[in-house]
């Protein structure tokens, strides 16, 4: 799914803080904080994880799962093609 490190990296790519991500995803700030503090893969309510991934995707971030097509072969995040400005306005 998504790791805490990927979540922090995705937020950094977008240039947003935890409060802005909470607003984009419809989750609370404490939920975002708990997810980012996780060890390894984020565990949580499926609905919350779907909201998070959807919000990141809508903002222009693609989550790269382990084994997915990427030059390095590992997990990561990247901006989707066509999303030139990483700063998200809320």
C-alpha positions in Angstrom: 0.0 0.0 0.0 2.0 3.0 1.2 4.7 3.5 3.8 5.1 6.3 6.3 8.3 7.4 4.4 6.4 7.5 1.1 3.7 9.6 2.8 6.2 12.1 4.1 7.9 12.2 0.7 4.7 12.7 -1.1 3.8 15.6 1.2 7.2 17.1 0.6 6.8 16.8 -3.2 3.6 18.7 -3.0 5.0 21.3 -0.6 2.1 20.9 1.9 1.9 20.5 5.6 0.0 17.9 7.6 -3.0 20.2 8.1 -3.3 20.8 4.3 -3.1 17.0 3.6 -5.8 16.5 6.3 -8.0 19.0 4.5 -7.4 17.4 1.0 -8.1 13.9 2.3 -10.9 14.6 4.7 -8.9 13.1 7.5 -8.0 14.6 10.8 -4.5 16.0 11.6 -4.0 13.5 14.3 -4.7 10.7 11.8 -2.2 12.1 9.4 0.4 12.4 12.2 -0.2 8.9 13.4 0.2 7.6 9.8 3.4 9.5 9.3 4.8 8.2 12.6 4.1 4.5 11.6 7.0 2.1 11.2 7.0 0.7 7.6 3.7 0.2 5.9 0.9 2.4 7.2 -1.8 0.3 8.8 -5.3 1.7 9.5 -8.9 1.9 8.5 -9.3 0.9 4.8 -11.6 3.9 4.2 -8.9 6.3 5.6 -6.2 4.8 3.5 -8.3 5.0 0.4 -9.0 8.7 1.2 -5.3 9.3 1.6 -4.3 7.6 -1.6 -7.1 9.3 -3.5 -6.1 12.8 -2.2 -2.5 12.3 -3.1 -3.4 11.1 -6.6 -5.8 14.0 -7.1 -3.0 16.4 -6.0 -0.7 14.8 -8.6 1.4 12.2 -6.7 1.8 8.6 -7.8 2.7 6.1 -5.2 5.1 3.5 -6.6 4.7 0.1 -4.8 7.6 -2.3 -4.4 8.1 -4.2 -7.6 6.2 -1.7 -9.7 7.8 -0.2 -12.8 10.5 2.3 -11.7 14.1 2.6 -12.7 15.3 1.8 -9.1 12.9 -1.1 -8.6 12.0 -0.1 -5.0 9.1 1.9 -3.4 8.8 5.6 -3.9 6.6 8.5 -5.0 6.7 10.7 -8.0 4.7 13.6 -9.5 2.3 12.4 -12.2 3.0 13.6 -15.8 1.4 16.9 -16.5 1.6 18.2 -12.9 4.2 20.9 -13.3 3.9 22.8 -10.1 4.2 20.7 -7.0 2.7 23.4 -4.7 -1.0 22.5 -4.0 -3.3 25.4 -3.2 -6.0 24.9 -0.6 
